[in-house]
């Protein structure tokens, strides 16, 4: 039997990682896009996104201010 506490801890951990850790492939794609972008405003936006990821990695914020609204469907029983 999976305890409620186990489910809550797993969900919390997953949400925390999603909000504070940018996957390496996503970071690499943002860095490539920033290097190739010609529009100054778009380059600045990409730079801010990368800076947010750095801050989140240091425990100083979230990767993105708009983390969405998590919705989980959990099936209990067999």
C-alpha positions in Angstrom: 0.0 0.0 0.0 1.3 3.4 -0.9 0.8 5.9 1.9 -0.6 9.4 1.5 2.6 10.8 2.9 4.6 9.1 0.2 2.4 10.5 -2.6 2.5 14.0 -1.1 6.3 13.9 -0.8 6.8 12.6 -4.3 4.5 15.3 -5.8 6.2 18.0 -3.8 9.6 16.9 -4.9 8.6 16.7 -8.5 7.1 20.2 -8.4 10.1 21.6 -6.6 12.5 20.2 -9.2 10.3 21.4 -12.1 10.2 24.9 -10.7 13.9 25.2 -9.8 15.9 23.1 -12.2 16.2 23.7 -15.9 17.0 20.5 -17.9 20.5 20.7 -19.6 19.0 20.2 -23.1 16.6 23.1 -22.5 19.4 25.3 -21.3 21.6 24.4 -24.3 18.7 25.3 -26.6 18.2 28.7 -24.9 21.9 29.4 -25.1 21.9 28.5 -28.9 18.9 30.6 -29.5 20.4 33.6 -27.6 23.7 33.3 -29.6 21.8 33.2 -33.0 19.1 35.8 -32.2 19.4 39.1 -34.0 16.6 41.1 -32.3 17.9 42.9 -29.2 14.6 42.6 -27.3 14.4 38.8 -28.0 18.1 38.4 -27.0 17.4 40.2 -23.7 14.4 38.0 -23.1 16.5 34.9 -23.6 19.2 36.3 -21.3 16.7 36.9 -18.6 15.4 33.4 -18.9 19.0 32.0 -18.5 19.6 34.3 -15.6 16.4 33.1 -13.9 17.6 29.5 -14.3 21.0 30.4 -12.7 19.2 32.1 -9.8 16.9 29.1 -9.3 19.9 26.8 -9.3 21.3 28.8 -6.5 18.1 28.6 -4.5 17.2 32.2 -5.1 14.0 31.9 -7.1 12.1 29.9 -9.7 13.1 29.1 -13.3 10.0 30.9 -14.4 7.7 33.2 -12.5 4.6 31.6 -14.1 4.9 28.0 -13.0 1.3 27.2 -13.9 -1.2 25.3 -11.8 -0.5 21.7 -11.2 -3.3 19.2 -11.6 -3.0 15.6 -10.6 -5.2 12.6 -11.2 -4.5 9.8 -8.8 -6.2 6.4 -9.1 -6.6 4.6 -5.8 -7.2 0.9 -5.6 -6.8 -1.8 -8.1 
